[in-house]
């Protein structure tokens, strides 16, 4: 890591260099960088001739022109065509009334500590609508009477040779139009001004911010607040919150004006629940990407089972899974994994992952890679020494029987919901426990031994479409998890030989018309297959 220079010197040098470039005509679409936290180190001198020529014609993310081995010519992101993104926006706008305005916001770069940033991860609703994967971006969709039915204006960071010399290429404003289908594209600094213009012409506004639902986004609040003061705020430090921060500042500046306006016919509504209705049913292209995501993670689990032995730490097993997922194409793990040896598995979201694995214990691993934006979410439990003890075997088989029975219900023809499948799983778990002499009340099964839901929606987010309840009927194309578990505490109400054992078995399932499609079928879960895999180390 390069050492940062003094901030005062840094700013003075950067401004002087930028002025020189501007006079020479070497920088176009310039915007002033006022937040030095954007980069760990900046050059103290620069020469435009040193800027790689590829940055002039490159983009800020993989596209066919730069990554022909990863995308087909018609694809905007790997596995998903530009046409599909266009159809998503069209479907969304067709569902809205004339004069509707949609404001979709990308995420900013987030920081772990001073000048040390996290890997960037885009707002998944914004990704779903645009496919654009750079920070500080936004899109405004205005429903109109054009043949397309709407106008899309995108906002982002323009090309900047001096910044790209350090941070790599940006797509730029022309790229947003040429590659991502925007009708117009502007520097993010112009977002407040353009937002005011769009709101003036709108009849209904759909937007999400990090503000509480009881604040000005309540549909009962007058949207006329949004029309005033759009350019009256000082935006010089807009990088602090990206375009979402810009919008939040605009909205907050309007709050003090709320009392001056009466009722209006311009309601402000949350966008995310509407987008999630479309996200919940996956296209054929999305299902294929998710199948590949599940396959990558499944194979990583096989290698992790082979790697496991007494004395290995939970953290080392985490590293093995991360490595194997990345080697097969995942860009990142979809979430912080659970690697829980022995009694640590009694905590369902245990993520410390800092203990040594002990001979005779089980290890519960909940992990999944992200592939081309789509998450996988797998849980497997296996013996650290490669062989299940008799109590472990019996308890594991009980959970496995429930897992397999619930997967069979994951079809449209069964007319089930996730809540319905959960109710079945609790009943079946009680029956399985009776077989191995637990003899517990049904209430204790849900309250103590199996205290979580059988599953959730899965997609661009691990807990996908979080605003949609789990009582809706499952439809073909939905992707869900099925993850029954048992966690036996050190409590004399339960047989002693099972105390301290935690087991969960989780698969990713795409709902079919008459048959489920298990996206994680490659990950071993039968006892004989797990033991064979562990012996293959």
TAKAVEN-V614849 format. One record per residue. RES is the residue in one small letter. SS is DSSP state (h for helix, s for strand, l for the rest). PSI is psi in degrees with one decimal (none if undefined). OMEGA is omega in whole degrees, 0 to 359 (NA if undefined). Layout:
res=RES ss=SS psi=PSI omega=OMEGA
res=RES ss=SS psi=PSI omega=OMEGA
This chain:
res=x ss=l psi=130.3 omega=180
res=x ss=l psi=147.1 omega=180
res=x ss=l psi=131.5 omega=180
res=x ss=l psi=145.7 omega=175
res=x ss=l psi=170.0 omega=179
res=x ss=l psi=135.0 omega=184
res=x ss=h psi=-41.5 omega=181
res=x ss=h psi=-45.3 omega=178
res=x ss=h psi=-40.1 omega=180
res=x ss=h psi=-49.8 omega=182
res=x ss=h psi=-43.2 omega=181
res=x ss=h psi=-43.6 omega=181
res=x ss=h psi=-42.8 omega=181
res=x ss=h psi=-44.3 omega=180
res=x ss=h psi=-41.3 omega=180
res=x ss=h psi=-44.3 omega=180
res=x ss=h psi=-41.0 omega=180
res=x ss=h psi=-42.2 omega=179
res=x ss=h psi=-39.7 omega=178
res=x ss=h psi=-44.7 omega=180
res=x ss=h psi=-40.7 omega=181
res=x ss=h psi=-43.5 omega=180
res=x ss=h psi=-34.7 omega=181
res=x ss=l psi=-3.9 omega=180
res=x ss=l psi=22.3 omega=184
res=x ss=l psi=-13.3 omega=179
res=x ss=l psi=128.0 omega=175
res=x ss=l psi=161.3 omega=180
res=x ss=l psi=40.3 omega=185
res=x ss=l psi=141.3 omega=167
res=x ss=l psi=143.5 omega=185
res=x ss=l psi=128.6 omega=175
res=x ss=l psi=113.1 omega=182
res=x ss=l psi=-10.5 omega=183
res=x ss=l psi=107.1 omega=184
res=x ss=h psi=-5.1 omega=178
res=x ss=h psi=-10.0 omega=183
res=x ss=h psi=-29.2 omega=183
res=x ss=l psi=153.1 omega=179
res=x ss=l psi=-31.9 omega=180
res=x ss=l psi=139.5 omega=176
res=x ss=l psi=153.5 omega=179
res=x ss=l psi=146.6 omega=173
res=x ss=l psi=-9.0 omega=173
res=x ss=l psi=156.4 omega=182
res=x ss=l psi=154.3 omega=177
res=x ss=l psi=125.1 omega=183
res=x ss=h psi=-27.1 omega=181
res=x ss=h psi=-16.6 omega=180
res=x ss=h psi=-11.1 omega=182
res=x ss=l psi=122.4 omega=182
res=x ss=l psi=134.4 omega=181
res=x ss=h psi=-29.1 omega=181
res=x ss=h psi=-28.0 omega=180
res=x ss=h psi=-25.5 omega=179
res=x ss=h psi=-35.0 omega=185
res=x ss=h psi=7.7 omega=182
res=x ss=l psi=174.2 omega=180
res=x ss=l psi=167.8 omega=181
res=x ss=l psi=8.1 omega=179
res=x ss=l psi=164.8 omega=180
res=x ss=l psi=131.7 omega=172
res=x ss=l psi=169.2 omega=184
res=x ss=l psi=-39.4 omega=184
res=x ss=l psi=-31.3 omega=182
res=x ss=l psi=-22.9 omega=183
res=x ss=l psi=62.1 omega=182
res=x ss=l psi=-18.2 omega=178
res=x ss=l psi=-13.4 omega=184
res=x ss=l psi=-22.4 omega=183
res=x ss=l psi=148.2 omega=168
res=x ss=l psi=163.7 omega=185
res=x ss=l psi=-31.8 omega=183
res=x ss=l psi=-0.1 omega=185
res=x ss=s psi=137.7 omega=175
res=x ss=s psi=-42.6 omega=170
res=x ss=s psi=157.4 omega=185
res=x ss=l psi=119.3 omega=177
res=x ss=l psi=-13.3 omega=184
res=x ss=s psi=126.3 omega=185
res=x ss=s psi=159.5 omega=174
res=x ss=h psi=-35.0 omega=179
res=x ss=h psi=-38.5 omega=180
res=x ss=h psi=-39.9 omega=176
res=x ss=h psi=-40.6 omega=177
res=x ss=h psi=-43.0 omega=180
res=x ss=h psi=-33.9 omega=177
res=x ss=h psi=-47.2 omega=180
res=x ss=h psi=-41.0 omega=180
res=x ss=h psi=-43.8 omega=180
res=x ss=h psi=-42.3 omega=178
res=x ss=h psi=-49.9 omega=184
res=x ss=h psi=-32.1 omega=177
res=x ss=h psi=-23.7 omega=181
res=x ss=l psi=-6.9 omega=184
res=x ss=l psi=159.4 omega=179
res=x ss=l psi=159.6 omega=177
res=x ss=l psi=138.2 omega=180
res=x ss=l psi=7.0 omega=179
res=x ss=s psi=144.5 omega=179
res=x ss=s psi=126.0 omega=178
res=x ss=s psi=127.5 omega=177
res=x ss=s psi=110.4 omega=181
res=x ss=s psi=127.6 omega=188
res=x ss=s psi=134.2 omega=172
res=x ss=l psi=173.1 omega=179
res=x ss=l psi=164.9 omega=175
res=x ss=l psi=172.0 omega=169
res=x ss=l psi=133.5 omega=181
res=x ss=l psi=152.1 omega=189
res=x ss=s psi=135.7 omega=176
res=x ss=s psi=-42.2 omega=176
res=x ss=s psi=-174.4 omega=185
res=x ss=l psi=118.2 omega=177
res=x ss=l psi=5.4 omega=179
res=x ss=s psi=109.7 omega=187
res=x ss=s psi=154.2 omega=172
res=x ss=l psi=155.5 omega=170
res=x ss=l psi=135.7 omega=184
res=x ss=l psi=137.6 omega=175
res=x ss=l psi=125.3 omega=187
res=x ss=l psi=151.5 omega=167
res=x ss=l psi=122.4 omega=189
res=x ss=h psi=-28.4 omega=174
res=x ss=h psi=-42.5 omega=178
res=x ss=h psi=-42.6 omega=177
res=x ss=h psi=-44.0 omega=182
res=x ss=h psi=-36.8 omega=183
res=x ss=h psi=-26.6 omega=188
res=x ss=h psi=-30.6 omega=187
res=x ss=l psi=7.5 omega=185
res=x ss=l psi=128.2 omega=191
res=x ss=l psi=42.8 omega=175
res=x ss=l psi=152.8 omega=182
res=x ss=l psi=165.6 omega=174
res=x ss=l psi=48.2 omega=180
res=x ss=l psi=161.1 omega=178
res=x ss=s psi=162.0 omega=175
res=x ss=s psi=136.4 omega=173
res=x ss=s psi=122.4 omega=178
res=x ss=s psi=122.3 omega=181
res=x ss=s psi=119.1 omega=179
res=x ss=s psi=130.3 omega=181
res=x ss=l psi=-171.3 omega=184
res=x ss=l psi=15.0 omega=178
res=x ss=l psi=163.7 omega=179
res=x ss=l psi=-35.5 omega=179
res=x ss=l psi=-26.9 omega=178
res=x ss=l psi=-7.7 omega=179
res=x ss=s psi=164.9 omega=174
res=x ss=s psi=134.2 omega=178
res=x ss=s psi=122.8 omega=174
res=x ss=s psi=125.7 omega=180
res=x ss=s psi=151.2 omega=178
res=x ss=s psi=139.5 omega=180
res=x ss=s psi=-171.7 omega=180
res=x ss=l psi=126.3 omega=181
res=x ss=l psi=167.0 omega=175
res=x ss=l psi=139.0 omega=181
res=x ss=l psi=98.2 omega=187
res=x ss=h psi=-40.7 omega=183
res=x ss=h psi=-36.5 omega=177
res=x ss=h psi=-41.2 omega=182
res=x ss=h psi=-24.2 omega=175
res=x ss=h psi=-31.4 omega=182
res=x ss=h psi=-44.7 omega=190
res=x ss=h psi=-2.8 omega=182
res=x ss=l psi=174.0 omega=189
res=x ss=l psi=152.7 omega=170
res=x ss=l psi=155.9 omega=176
res=x ss=l psi=-41.1 omega=180
res=x ss=h psi=172.7 omega=186
res=x ss=h psi=-40.3 omega=178
res=x ss=h psi=-38.1 omega=179
res=x ss=h psi=-32.6 omega=177
res=x ss=h psi=-34.9 omega=179
res=x ss=h psi=-49.4 omega=186
res=x ss=h psi=-38.8 omega=187
res=x ss=l psi=-36.1 omega=188
res=x ss=l psi=3.8 omega=170
res=x ss=l psi=14.7 omega=178
res=x ss=l psi=143.4 omega=173
res=x ss=l psi=-34.3 omega=175
res=x ss=s psi=156.3 omega=178
res=x ss=s psi=138.2 omega=183
res=x ss=s psi=157.7 omega=171
res=x ss=s psi=141.1 omega=180
res=x ss=h psi=-25.2 omega=178
res=x ss=h psi=-22.7 omega=181
res=x ss=h psi=3.3 omega=183
res=x ss=h psi=-47.2 omega=181
res=x ss=h psi=-41.8 omega=181
res=x ss=h psi=-47.4 omega=181
res=x ss=h psi=-32.5 omega=178
res=x ss=h psi=-43.3 omega=179
res=x ss=h psi=-43.9 omega=180
res=x ss=h psi=-43.0 omega=182
res=x ss=h psi=-40.4 omega=180
res=x ss=h psi=-36.9 omega=178
res=x ss=h psi=-35.6 omega=184
res=x ss=h psi=-3.1 omega=187
res=x ss=l psi=154.9 omega=174
res=x ss=l psi=-27.3 omega=180
res=x ss=s psi=139.3 omega=187
res=x ss=s psi=129.5 omega=177
res=x ss=s psi=121.5 omega=184
res=x ss=s psi=153.7 omega=173
res=x ss=l psi=139.4 omega=169
res=x ss=l psi=178.9 omega=178
res=x ss=l psi=12.0 omega=179
res=x ss=l psi=156.5 omega=182
res=x ss=l psi=152.9 omega=181
res=x ss=l psi=-18.5 omega=179
res=x ss=l psi=-1.4 omega=180
res=x ss=l psi=-149.4 omega=191
res=x ss=l psi=-4.0 omega=178
res=x ss=l psi=-5.1 omega=176
res=x ss=l psi=134.1 omega=184
res=x ss=l psi=-14.9 omega=179
res=x ss=l psi=-10.8 omega=180
res=x ss=l psi=147.0 omega=181
res=x ss=l psi=124.9 omega=179
res=x ss=h psi=-8.4 omega=181
res=x ss=h psi=-20.6 omega=175
res=x ss=h psi=-31.9 omega=183
res=x ss=h psi=-18.2 omega=188
res=x ss=h psi=-25.2 omega=183
res=x ss=l psi=155.7 omega=172
res=x ss=l psi=16.7 omega=183
res=x ss=l psi=-25.6 omega=182
res=x ss=l psi=12.1 omega=186
res=x ss=l psi=-6.0 omega=183
res=x ss=l psi=150.7 omega=176
res=x ss=l psi=115.0 omega=184
res=x ss=l psi=17.2 omega=188
res=x ss=l psi=-27.1 omega=180
res=x ss=l psi=39.7 omega=185
res=x ss=h psi=-23.7 omega=183
res=x ss=h psi=-20.8 omega=182
res=x ss=h psi=-33.2 omega=181
res=x ss=l psi=8.7 omega=182
res=x ss=h psi=-163.8 omega=181
res=x ss=h psi=-29.7 omega=175
res=x ss=h psi=-37.9 omega=176
res=x ss=h psi=-38.0 omega=176
res=x ss=h psi=-50.1 omega=182
res=x ss=h psi=-42.6 omega=180
res=x ss=h psi=-41.0 omega=178
res=x ss=h psi=-42.6 omega=179
res=x ss=h psi=-49.1 omega=184
res=x ss=h psi=-42.3 omega=180
res=x ss=h psi=-35.2 omega=179
res=x ss=h psi=-21.5 omega=179
res=x ss=h psi=-20.0 omega=188
res=x ss=h psi=-39.5 omega=182
res=x ss=l psi=-15.5 omega=180
res=x ss=l psi=-2.9 omega=186
res=x ss=h psi=-33.7 omega=184
res=x ss=h psi=-18.8 omega=185
res=x ss=h psi=-6.2 omega=184
res=x ss=l psi=143.7 omega=177
res=x ss=l psi=-163.7 omega=179
res=x ss=l psi=151.8 omega=182
res=x ss=l psi=161.7 omega=177
res=x ss=l psi=12.1 omega=179
res=x ss=l psi=83.2 omega=178
res=x ss=l psi=151.7 omega=174
res=x ss=s psi=123.0 omega=185
res=x ss=s psi=155.2 omega=177
res=x ss=l psi=134.1 omega=181
res=x ss=l psi=-39.3 omega=190
res=x ss=h psi=-45.5 omega=179
res=x ss=h psi=-32.8 omega=179
res=x ss=h psi=-45.7 omega=180
res=x ss=h psi=-37.2 omega=182
res=x ss=h psi=-27.9 omega=176
res=x ss=h psi=-36.8 omega=179
res=x ss=h psi=-36.0 omega=181
res=x ss=h psi=-27.1 omega=190
res=x ss=l psi=-30.8 omega=177
res=x ss=s psi=117.1 omega=185
res=x ss=l psi=146.1 omega=174
res=x ss=l psi=170.9 omega=177
res=x ss=h psi=-39.4 omega=179
res=x ss=h psi=-43.3 omega=179
res=x ss=h psi=-42.3 omega=180
res=x ss=h psi=-37.6 omega=179
res=x ss=h psi=-41.0 omega=177
res=x ss=h psi=-41.1 omega=180
res=x ss=h psi=-32.4 omega=174
res=x ss=h psi=-42.3 omega=178
res=x ss=h psi=-38.3 omega=177
res=x ss=h psi=-44.6 omega=178
res=x ss=h psi=-37.1 omega=180
res=x ss=h psi=-42.8 omega=178
res=x ss=h psi=-49.0 omega=182
res=x ss=h psi=-35.7 omega=178
res=x ss=h psi=-43.9 omega=179
res=x ss=h psi=-32.2 omega=175
res=x ss=h psi=-37.1 omega=177
res=x ss=h psi=-38.5 omega=178
res=x ss=h psi=-46.5 omega=180
res=x ss=h psi=-34.0 omega=178
res=x ss=h psi=-39.3 omega=177
res=x ss=h psi=-42.1 omega=178
res=x ss=h psi=-32.5 omega=185
res=x ss=h psi=-23.0 omega=189
res=x ss=l psi=135.0 omega=173
res=x ss=l psi=159.9 omega=178
res=x ss=l psi=137.5 omega=180
res=x ss=l psi=-23.8 omega=173
res=x ss=l psi=142.6 omega=180
res=x ss=s psi=159.0 omega=175
res=x ss=h psi=-38.1 omega=179
res=x ss=h psi=-37.2 omega=178
res=x ss=h psi=-37.0 omega=178
res=x ss=h psi=-38.3 omega=173
res=x ss=h psi=-47.9 omega=181
res=x ss=h psi=-38.2 omega=179
res=x ss=h psi=-44.6 omega=179
res=x ss=h psi=-44.5 omega=179
res=x ss=h psi=-47.0 omega=180
res=x ss=h psi=-48.0 omega=184
res=x ss=h psi=-36.3 omega=177
res=x ss=h psi=-45.8 omega=182
res=x ss=h psi=-37.5 omega=180
res=x ss=h psi=-23.2 omega=182
res=x ss=l psi=1.2 omega=173
res=x ss=l psi=-8.8 omega=176
res=x ss=l psi=140.7 omega=178
res=x ss=l psi=-24.6 omega=185
res=x ss=s psi=158.4 omega=169
res=x ss=s psi=143.3 omega=186
res=x ss=l psi=-17.5 omega=180
res=x ss=l psi=167.8 omega=176
res=x ss=l psi=121.8 omega=187
res=x ss=l psi=156.5 omega=169
res=x ss=s psi=119.6 omega=173
res=x ss=s psi=94.4 omega=194
res=x ss=s psi=107.5 omega=178
res=x ss=s psi=139.5 omega=176
res=x ss=h psi=-135.1 omega=183
res=x ss=h psi=-14.5 omega=176
res=x ss=h psi=-24.1 omega=181
res=x ss=h psi=-10.8 omega=177
res=x ss=h psi=-17.9 omega=173
res=x ss=l psi=113.4 omega=192
res=x ss=l psi=-29.8 omega=177
res=x ss=l psi=45.4 omega=175
res=x ss=l psi=120.2 omega=182
res=x ss=l psi=13.1 omega=176
res=x ss=l psi=-43.8 omega=174
res=x ss=l psi=48.5 omega=186
res=x ss=l psi=13.5 omega=182
res=x ss=l psi=157.4 omega=172
res=x ss=s psi=144.8 omega=178
res=x ss=l psi=133.8 omega=187
res=x ss=l psi=144.7 omega=177
res=x ss=l psi=131.8 omega=179
res=x ss=l psi=-13.9 omega=178
res=x ss=l psi=165.4 omega=167
res=x ss=s psi=160.0 omega=170
res=x ss=s psi=128.6 omega=177
res=x ss=s psi=124.1 omega=181
res=x ss=s psi=121.3 omega=176
res=x ss=s psi=107.8 omega=189
res=x ss=s psi=154.0 omega=175
res=x ss=l psi=144.1 omega=177
res=x ss=s psi=161.1 omega=173
res=x ss=s psi=130.1 omega=182
res=x ss=s psi=117.0 omega=180
res=x ss=l psi=39.7 omega=176
res=x ss=l psi=-15.3 omega=186
res=x ss=s psi=135.0 omega=186
res=x ss=s psi=149.9 omega=163
res=x ss=l psi=160.0 omega=187
res=x ss=l psi=95.5 omega=186
res=x ss=s psi=141.6 omega=169
res=x ss=s psi=132.1 omega=173
res=x ss=s psi=151.8 omega=178
res=x ss=s psi=129.4 omega=183
res=x ss=s psi=161.0 omega=182
res=x ss=s psi=134.2 omega=183
res=x ss=l psi=-34.6 omega=179
res=x ss=l psi=3.6 omega=175
res=x ss=l psi=-8.9 omega=182
res=x ss=l psi=130.4 omega=175
res=x ss=l psi=136.7 omega=167
res=x ss=l psi=169.6 omega=183
res=x ss=h psi=-47.2 omega=177
res=x ss=h psi=-41.0 omega=178
res=x ss=h psi=-42.2 omega=181
res=x ss=h psi=-44.7 omega=182
res=x ss=h psi=-44.4 omega=181
res=x ss=h psi=-38.8 omega=179
res=x ss=h psi=-43.7 omega=181
res=x ss=h psi=-34.0 omega=177
res=x ss=h psi=-46.4 omega=179
res=x ss=h psi=-40.8 omega=181
res=x ss=h psi=-40.5 omega=179
res=x ss=h psi=-39.4 omega=178
res=x ss=h psi=-42.6 omega=178
res=x ss=h psi=-49.2 omega=184
res=x ss=h psi=-37.7 omega=179
res=x ss=h psi=-38.8 omega=180
res=x ss=h psi=-35.6 omega=179
res=x ss=h psi=-35.9 omega=179
res=x ss=l psi=-22.6 omega=181
res=x ss=l psi=-3.9 omega=187
res=x ss=l psi=62.1 omega=177
res=x ss=s psi=155.5 omega=177
res=x ss=h psi=-34.1 omega=183
res=x ss=h psi=-22.3 omega=177
res=x ss=h psi=-14.9 omega=176
res=x ss=l psi=44.9 omega=182
res=x ss=l psi=160.2 omega=170
res=x ss=s psi=169.8 omega=175
res=x ss=h psi=-38.1 omega=176
res=x ss=h psi=-40.8 omega=179
res=x ss=h psi=-42.8 omega=178
res=x ss=h psi=-36.3 omega=178
res=x ss=h psi=-44.3 omega=179
res=x ss=h psi=-40.9 omega=177
res=x ss=h psi=-42.0 omega=183
res=x ss=h psi=-37.4 omega=179
res=x ss=h psi=-43.6 omega=179
res=x ss=h psi=-44.5 omega=179
res=x ss=h psi=-36.6 omega=180
res=x ss=h psi=-38.9 omega=177
res=x ss=h psi=-42.3 omega=179
res=x ss=h psi=-42.5 omega=180
res=x ss=h psi=-39.1 omega=179
res=x ss=h psi=-36.0 omega=177
res=x ss=h psi=-35.7 omega=182
res=x ss=h psi=-26.4 omega=182
res=x ss=l psi=29.1 omega=168
res=x ss=l psi=37.2 omega=172
res=x ss=l psi=-46.0 omega=178
res=x ss=l psi=57.2 omega=180
res=x ss=l psi=158.8 omega=175
res=x ss=l psi=152.1 omega=180
res=x ss=h psi=-37.0 omega=180
res=x ss=h psi=-34.4 omega=179
res=x ss=h psi=-26.4 omega=177
res=x ss=h psi=-52.6 omega=182
res=x ss=h psi=-33.4 omega=186
res=x ss=h psi=-32.9 omega=188
res=x ss=h psi=-53.0 omega=191
res=x ss=h psi=-29.7 omega=184
res=x ss=l psi=70.4 omega=192
res=x ss=l psi=11.7 omega=180
res=x ss=l psi=169.7 omega=181
res=x ss=l psi=156.0 omega=181
res=x ss=l psi=-19.9 omega=182
res=x ss=l psi=178.4 omega=179
res=x ss=l psi=169.2 omega=177
res=x ss=s psi=152.3 omega=184
res=x ss=l psi=145.0 omega=179
res=x ss=l psi=-124.2 omega=177
res=x ss=l psi=-28.2 omega=172
res=x ss=l psi=153.4 omega=176
res=x ss=l psi=-52.1 omega=171
res=x ss=l psi=82.2 omega=190
res=x ss=l psi=152.4 omega=173
res=x ss=l psi=54.3 omega=188
res=x ss=l psi=-18.1 omega=179
res=x ss=l psi=-10.8 omega=182
res=x ss=l psi=130.5 omega=182
res=x ss=l psi=164.1 omega=185
res=x ss=l psi=16.3 omega=178
res=x ss=l psi=-6.5 omega=180
res=x ss=l psi=148.8 omega=181
res=x ss=s psi=139.0 omega=179
res=x ss=l psi=135.6 omega=181
res=x ss=l psi=155.2 omega=177
res=x ss=l psi=130.9 omega=180
res=x ss=l psi=-18.4 omega=173
res=x ss=s psi=149.1 omega=175
res=x ss=s psi=129.0 omega=183
res=x ss=s psi=168.1 omega=170
res=x ss=s psi=150.1 omega=170
res=x ss=s psi=114.1 omega=190
res=x ss=l psi=65.0 omega=174
res=x ss=l psi=155.3 omega=179
res=x ss=s psi=164.0 omega=174
res=x ss=s psi=136.1 omega=183
res=x ss=s psi=103.4 omega=188
res=x ss=l psi=111.3 omega=182
res=x ss=l psi=169.6 omega=175
res=x ss=l psi=84.8 omega=187
res=x ss=l psi=127.3 omega=185
res=x ss=l psi=-6.2 omega=174
res=x ss=l psi=-14.4 omega=184
res=x ss=l psi=150.5 omega=182
res=x ss=l psi=134.3 omega=187
res=x ss=h psi=-35.2 omega=185
res=x ss=h psi=-15.3 omega=181
res=x ss=h psi=-8.1 omega=184
res=x ss=l psi=139.1 omega=179
res=x ss=l psi=4.6 omega=180
res=x ss=l psi=130.7 omega=174
res=x ss=s psi=130.0 omega=183
res=x ss=s psi=133.0 omega=171
res=x ss=s psi=141.4 omega=178
res=x ss=l psi=116.9 omega=187
res=x ss=s psi=130.3 omega=175
res=x ss=s psi=158.3 omega=174
res=x ss=s psi=126.8 omega=188
res=x ss=s psi=127.7 omega=172
res=x ss=s psi=124.5 omega=183
res=x ss=l psi=128.1 omega=176
res=x ss=s psi=173.4 omega=179
res=x ss=l psi=-53.5 omega=182
res=x ss=l psi=-12.8 omega=181
res=x ss=l psi=139.9 omega=176
res=x ss=l psi=152.5 omega=176
res=x ss=s psi=105.2 omega=182
res=x ss=s psi=111.5 omega=185
res=x ss=l psi=-13.8 omega=184
res=x ss=l psi=28.2 omega=185
res=x ss=l psi=-22.1 omega=182
res=x ss=l psi=-23.5 omega=180
res=x ss=l psi=119.3 omega=184
res=x ss=l psi=139.6 omega=174
res=x ss=l psi=-15.8 omega=172
res=x ss=l psi=144.3 omega=184
res=x ss=h psi=-45.2 omega=181
res=x ss=h psi=-36.9 omega=180
res=x ss=h psi=-38.9 omega=179
res=x ss=h psi=-46.5 omega=181
res=x ss=h psi=-37.8 omega=177
res=x ss=h psi=-42.5 omega=181
res=x ss=h psi=-43.6 omega=180
res=x ss=h psi=-33.1 omega=179
res=x ss=h psi=-15.2 omega=184
res=x ss=l psi=7.8 omega=182
res=x ss=l psi=none omega=NA
